[in-house]
Amino acid sequence: MPRRPKKPLPKVSRNYREIIADELLAFWASLVSNWMFILPSILVIVVLVHLVRPMPPATVRIATGQPNSTSEVIGQQFREAFAKHHVKLELIPSSGAHDNIKLIESGQVDAAFSQGGVDLGEHGGVLRSLGSIAYQPLWLFYRGPEVKQQDLNHFLKDRTVSLNIPGSGSRVLAEQILQAHEINTDTPRFVTMNASDSLKALHKGEIDAMFVVAGMESRNVLDLLESPGIHVFDFNMADAYARRFKYLDAIVLPRGALDLSPVSPSTNINLLATTVDILATDQLHPAIQLLFLDAARNFDEKRATFFSMDGKFPTYMDTRIPESEVARRFFKEGTPFLWGYAPYWIASLFDEIWFYLLAFGAIAIPALSFLPNYRKTHAELTLEECYSALRAIEIEMAQARTAKNYDYQGLLHRLDTLKLRVRSLWIPTGNRQFYYDLRAAVNIVREDLLADMKRPD
């Protein structure tokens, strides 16, 4: 059976590089020709963008907490995440969550780590939540024999207990729990010490117990959990506390969560937990908000899970504070489309305006079809300028025919100069027919001029 002849492949232009270069040159030539219109337009757009959405700051301040606290440890990790985007994150130490609210309200910091349920003060309306990033249990560490299944009133009787310092989230939450038990904290056995001093005093036996609100990231908590003779109080009524205080959750530190050999803890421990929250004001730049949210997500992905209800962070939990619009979009859709492929502030800006760009494109692209093509327009203007010069020479030739002793050599020089100019023109593809028409016109006029020069007077 005879073979079918192969169909010839369609001819495809192999000079695509030349075509791309030609297109770029045409566009550049158009820009150079119309710079007096384009440059002011670009400046106006830049000014408008800056007024509507200025560049994010290079330095951001966040209130953390006491030394070795959960907030300080998380802040250090966030600082490393910000540094990858060339943004400096300054960690501002404080007494704790309550003090952080005052710092952010007074404008001394741009953001703050806070604690779910903490008093927001009089200016809570300016605050925006970037979400909760981790559980922060209320720990009651004590020294001496291990106590099991004992109510708080009986346990604290005759014990000297540190409540932490005013302005700390630990003290606020501890006092709320103690007030629910009708325990009077205005007695000598309840002392005021910061977390670090309380830890030292507990080790030395100067106090019997200490309250502290902290996550597993806290160096103070890790120190106490590893210390022999120091135990964790089991809040066996955790569910009841959680029903009474809406910002608290009952969680469990499972048996063996810290170590499997030897098993630590030896039994499940019931705890109360609030959350570590990131707060900002409605003035914090959206791109910086995205950096906080991305750092929170990375923090959650890398940290170890200890508690029974871990795994749902970061998320929006404290509904007393309005959720940031940036955070709402982040929790729903994740990081912006360009995140990781473009500078963070461009990715953030595109995330907010892509819909408007799409709408603008839907209107602008059809409208552009009614505007002159920049390639054709630039070429036509260039050729038309040469035609005008050629026409001027032609008019002078007509005048020279009626004049005596006219300087034909001057006209010939001008015509040859124009001819050289035309030959040096760069004309994009699609307009070259008009280019050769111009060259032919120049030759015709030159032949006419030479014929006039040979004519006897």
C-alpha positions in Angstrom: 0.0 0.0 0.0 1.6 3.3 -1.0 2.4 5.7 1.7 0.4 8.8 2.0 2.4 11.9 1.4 3.1 13.8 4.5 1.2 17.1 4.8 3.6 20.0 5.0 3.7 21.6 8.4 2.3 25.1 8.6 5.0 27.7 8.2 5.7 29.3 11.6 7.8 32.4 12.0 11.1 31.4 13.5 12.2 35.0 14.2 10.1 35.3 17.4 13.0 37.0 19.2 13.1 39.6 16.5 9.4 40.1 16.7 9.6 40.6 20.5 12.5 42.9 20.3 10.7 44.9 17.6 7.6 45.2 19.8 9.7 46.4 22.7 11.5 49.0 20.5 8.2 50.2 19.1 6.8 50.6 22.6 10.0 52.4 23.8 9.9 54.7 20.8 6.3 55.6 21.6 7.2 56.3 25.2 10.1 58.6 24.2 7.9 60.4 21.7 5.1 61.0 24.3 7.1 61.3 27.5 5.7 64.7 28.2 2.2 63.1 28.6 3.2 59.8 30.1 5.6 61.0 32.9 3.0 63.4 34.5 0.4 60.6 34.3 2.8 58.2 36.1 3.5 60.8 38.8 -0.2 61.4 39.4 -0.8 57.6 39.7 2.1 57.2 42.1 0.9 60.1 44.3 -2.6 58.7 44.4 -1.4 55.2 45.3 0.7 56.7 48.1 -2.2 58.7 49.4 -4.6 55.8 49.3 -2.1 53.1 50.3 1.3 54.3 51.6 4.3 52.0 51.8 4.4 49.9 55.0 6.8 51.0 57.7 10.3 49.4 57.9 10.1 49.1 61.7 7.1 47.7 63.8 6.8 47.6 67.6 4.9 44.9 69.4 4.3 44.7 73.2 5.2 41.3 74.5 5.3 40.7 78.2 7.6 39.6 81.1 10.9 37.9 80.6 10.7 34.3 79.5 6.9 34.6 79.0 5.0 33.0 76.2 4.6 36.3 74.5 8.3 37.1 74.6 9.2 33.7 73.1 6.6 34.0 70.4 7.8 37.5 69.7 11.3 36.4 69.1 10.1 33.8 66.6 8.0 36.5 64.9 11.0 38.8 64.8 12.9 36.2 62.7 9.9 35.8 60.4 9.7 39.6 59.9 13.4 39.9 59.2 13.0 37.6 56.2 10.9 40.4 54.6 13.4 43.1 55.7 11.1 44.5 58.4 12.4 45.1 61.9 10.1 43.9 64.7 10.9 45.6 68.0 9.8 43.7 71.1 8.6 46.0 73.8 8.6 44.3 77.3 5.7 44.9 79.6 4.0 43.7 82.8 1.6 41.6 80.8 -1.6 41.5 78.8 -3.4 44.3 80.7 -0.4 46.6 80.4 -0.2 45.8 76.7 -3.7 47.1 76.1 -2.6 50.5 77.6 0.5 50.5 75.4 -1.4 50.0 72.2 -4.1 52.4 73.1 -1.5 55.2 73.9 0.2 54.6 70.5 3.5 53.5 72.1 3.3 50.2 70.1 1.8 49.2 66.8 0.6 45.8 68.0 0.4 43.7 71.1 0.1 40.2 72.3 -2.9 39.9 74.5 -5.0 37.4 76.4 -8.5 36.3 75.7 -10.9 37.9 78.2 -8.6 40.7 79.4 -10.2 44.1 80.1 -10.1 46.2 77.0 -10.4 49.6 78.8 -12.3 52.6 77.5 -10.8 52.7 74.0 -11.4 49.1 72.9 -13.3 50.4 69.8 -10.0 51.2 68.0 -8.6 47.7 68.5 -8.7 45.0 65.8 -8.1 41.3 66.3 -5.6 39.5 64.2 -6.8 36.3 65.8 -5.8 33.8 68.5 -2.7 31.9 67.9 -2.4 29.4 70.8 -3.9 28.2 74.1 -2.5 29.8 77.2 -3.4 27.8 80.3 -3.8 29.1 83.8 -1.2 27.1 85.8 -1.2 26.8 89.5 2.2 25.4 90.5 2.9 24.3 94.0 5.6 22.6 96.0 5.2 19.8 98.6 3.3 16.5 98.4 1.2 16.0 95.3 -2.5 16.8 95.9 -5.3 15.1 94.0 -9.0 15.8 93.7 -9.1 18.8 96.0 -11.2 22.0 95.7 -9.4 25.3 95.4 -10.6 26.8 98.6 -9.2 23.9 100.7 -6.0 23.8 98.7 -5.1 27.4 99.1 -5.9 27.5 102.8 -2.7 28.4 104.8 -0.6 28.6 101.6 1.4 31.6 100.5 0.6 32.2 96.9 2.0 34.6 94.2 -0.7 36.3 92.0 1.9 37.9 89.7 2.0 41.7 89.3 -0.7 44.3 88.5 -1.0 44.7 84.7 -0.3 41.1 84.0 -2.9 38.8 82.5 -2.0 36.1 85.1 -3.1 38.3 88.0 -6.3 39.4 86.3 -7.4 35.8 85.6 -6.2 34.4 88.9 -8.2 37.1 90.8 -11.3 36.4 88.7 -11.1 32.7 89.6 -10.5 33.4 93.2 -13.4 35.9 93.4 -15.7 33.2 92.0 -14.7 31.1 95.0 -15.2 34.1 97.3 -11.6 34.0 98.3 -10.3 37.3 99.6 -7.0 38.1 98.0 -6.4 41.2 100.1 -4.5 39.2 102.7 -0.7 38.8 103.4 -0.7 35.2 102.1 -1.4 36.5 98.6 1.8 38.2 97.4 2.8 40.3 94.4 5.8 39.1 92.4 6.5 38.9 88.7 6.8 35.5 87.1 10.6 35.2 87.3 10.7 36.2 90.9 7.8 33.9 91.8 9.7 31.0 90.2 12.8 31.7 92.2 10.8 32.1 95.4 8.9 28.8 94.8 12.2 27.0 94.2 13.6 28.4 97.5 10.5 27.7 99.5 9.7 31.3 100.2 6.2 30.8 98.7 4.1 27.7 98.4 2.4 28.2 95.1 2.2 30.6 92.1 -0.4 31.4 89.4 0.9 32.0 85.9 -0.9 32.2 82.6 1.5 30.9 79.9 1.8 28.5 77.0 4.2 25.6 76.7 6.6 28.0 74.9 7.2 29.8 78.2 10.7 29.1 79.6 9.2 29.6 83.1 6.6 26.9 82.6 9.2 24.5 81.1 11.5 25.1 84.1 8.7 24.4 86.6 7.4 21.3 84.8 10.9 19.8 84.9 11.6 20.7 88.5 11.3 17.8 91.0 9.0 18.5 93.9 7.0 21.0 91.9 3.5 19.9 90.9 0.6 21.2 88.8 -2.8 21.8 90.4 -5.6 19.8 88.7 -8.6 22.1 88.0 -11.1 19.2 88.3 -14.0 21.8 87.9 -12.6 23.1 84.6 -15.8 22.6 82.7 -17.7 24.6 85.3 -15.2 27.5 85.0 -15.6 27.4 81.2 -19.3 27.7 81.5 -19.1 30.6 83.9 -16.3 32.5 82.0 -17.1 32.5 78.2 -13.5 33.3 77.3 -12.1 30.2 79.0 -11.9 26.7 77.6 -11.4 23.5 79.6 -8.4 21.6 78.2 -6.5 18.6 79.2 -2.8 18.0 79.4 -2.8 14.2 78.6 -0.9 11.6 80.5 2.5 11.2 79.0 2.3 14.4 76.9 5.6 15.7 78.3 7.5 12.5 78.4 6.8 8.8 77.9 9.7 7.4 79.9 9.2 8.0 82.7 5.5 8.9 82.0 5.0 12.6 82.6 2.5 13.7 83.7 1.5 10.5 85.4 -2.3 11.3 85.0 -4.4 13.6 82.9 -4.4 17.1 84.2 -7.4 19.4 83.8 -6.6 23.0 83.1 -8.3 26.2 82.2 -7.0 28.0 79.2 -7.4 31.4 77.6 -5.7 32.3 74.3 -2.7 34.3 73.1 -4.2 37.0 70.8 -2.6 39.5 68.5 -4.2 42.9 68.7 -3.6 45.9 66.5 -5.4 49.2 65.8 -7.4 50.0 62.7 -4.4 52.1 61.5 -1.9 49.2 61.2 -0.8 48.8 57.6 -2.6 45.9 55.9 0.7 44.4 54.6 2.1 44.4 58.2 -1.1 42.7 59.4 -0.4 40.0 56.8 3.1 39.5 58.1 1.7 38.9 61.6 -0.8 36.4 60.3 1.7 34.5 58.2 4.1 34.4 61.1 1.3 33.1 63.3 0.5 30.3 60.8 4.1 29.3 60.6 4.4 29.3 64.4 1.4 27.0 64.7 2.7 24.6 62.0 6.1 24.2 63.7 5.2 24.0 67.4 4.5 20.8 69.3 0.9 20.0 70.2 0.4 19.3 73.9 -3.2 19.9 74.8 -6.4 18.0 73.9 -7.9 20.9 71.9 -4.9 22.2 70.1 -4.8 22.2 66.3 -7.4 24.9 65.5 -5.1 27.9 65.5 -4.7 30.5 64.2 -8.4 31.5 64.4 -10.7 34.3 65.5 -12.1 33.6 69.0 -12.4 36.7 71.1 -15.5 38.2 69.6 -15.5 41.3 71.9 -12.9 42.8 69.5 -13.8 43.3 65.9 -11.9 41.1 63.5 -9.5 42.8 61.1 -10.7 42.7 57.5 -7.3 41.4 56.5 -7.5 38.6 59.1 -11.0 37.7 58.0 -9.8 37.3 54.4 -6.7 35.4 55.6 -8.6 32.9 57.6 -11.1 32.3 54.8 -8.7 32.3 51.8 -5.2 31.9 53.1 -2.2 33.9 51.9 -2.5 36.2 48.9 -2.0 34.8 45.4 1.4 36.5 44.9 2.7 35.7 48.4 6.2 34.3 48.2 6.6 35.3 44.5 6.6 39.1 45.0 7.5 41.5 47.9 5.1 41.1 50.7 3.6 44.6 50.3 3.0 44.1 46.6 1.3 40.7 47.3 -0.9 42.5 50.0 -1.8 45.3 47.6 -2.7 43.0 44.8 -4.8 40.9 47.2 -6.9 44.0 47.9 -7.2 45.5 44.4 -7.2 42.5 42.0 -11.0 42.7 41.7 -10.8 46.4 40.8 -8.0 45.7 38.3 -10.1 42.9 36.7 -13.1 45.3 36.5 -10.9 48.0 35.0 -9.4 45.6 32.5 -12.9 44.5 31.4 -13.7 48.2 30.6 -10.2 49.4 29.4 -9.3 46.5 27.0 -12.3 47.0 24.8 -11.9 50.8 25.0 -8.3 50.5 23.8 -9.5 49.1 20.5 -10.9 52.6 19.8 -7.6 54.3 20.5 -4.8 54.6 17.9 -2.4 51.7 17.9 0.9 52.9 19.5 3.0 51.2 16.9 1.0 52.6 14.0 0.7 56.1 15.5 4.4 56.5 16.2 5.4 55.3 12.7 2.8 57.5 11.0 3.9 60.6 12.9 7.5 59.9 12.1 6.8 59.4 8.4 4.4 62.3 8.2 7.2 64.6 9.6 9.5 63.5 6.7 6.7 64.0 4.2 6.1 67.5 5.5 9.9 68.3 5.0 9.7 66.8 1.5 6.6 68.8 0.6 8.4 72.0 1.7 11.2 71.3 -0.6 8.8 70.6 -3.5 7.1 74.0 -2.9 10.5 75.8 -3.0 11.2 73.9 -6.3 8.1 75.3 -7.8 9.1 78.8 -6.7 12.6 78.3 -8.1 11.3 77.7 -11.6 10.1 81.3 -11.8 13.1 82.8 -10.1 16.5 83.7 -11.5 19.8 82.4 -10.2 18.1 80.2 -7.6 20.3 78.2 -5.3 19.4 74.7 -6.6 22.5 73.3 -4.8 21.1 74.3 -1.5 17.8 72.5 -2.3 19.7 69.4 -3.4 21.7 69.4 -0.2 18.5 69.6 1.9 17.0 66.8 -0.2 20.0 64.5 0.3 20.0 65.3 4.0 16.4 64.2 4.2 17.2 61.1 2.2 19.8 60.1 4.7 17.4 60.8 7.5 14.8 58.6 6.0 17.2 55.8 5.5 18.2 56.0 9.2 14.7 55.8 10.4 13.6 52.7 12.5 10.2 51.6 11.4 8.4 48.7 13.2 7.0 45.7 11.3 3.6 46.4 9.8 4.5 50.0 8.7 7.4 49.2 6.3 5.3 49.6 3.2 4.8 53.2 4.1 8.5 53.6 4.7 9.4 52.4 1.2 6.7 54.6 -0.3 8.4 57.6 1.4 11.8 56.6 0.0 10.3 56.3 -3.4 8.7 59.8 -3.0 12.1 61.3 -2.0 13.7 59.7 -5.1 11.0 61.1 -7.4 11.4 64.6 -6.0 15.2 64.3 -6.4 14.8 63.3 -10.0 12.5 66.3 -10.6 15.1 68.6 -9.0 17.9 67.2 -11.1 15.7 67.7 -14.2 15.0 71.3 -13.2 18.7 71.9 -12.7 19.5 70.7 -16.3 16.8 72.9 -17.7 18.2 75.9 -19.6 17.2 79.3 -18.1 
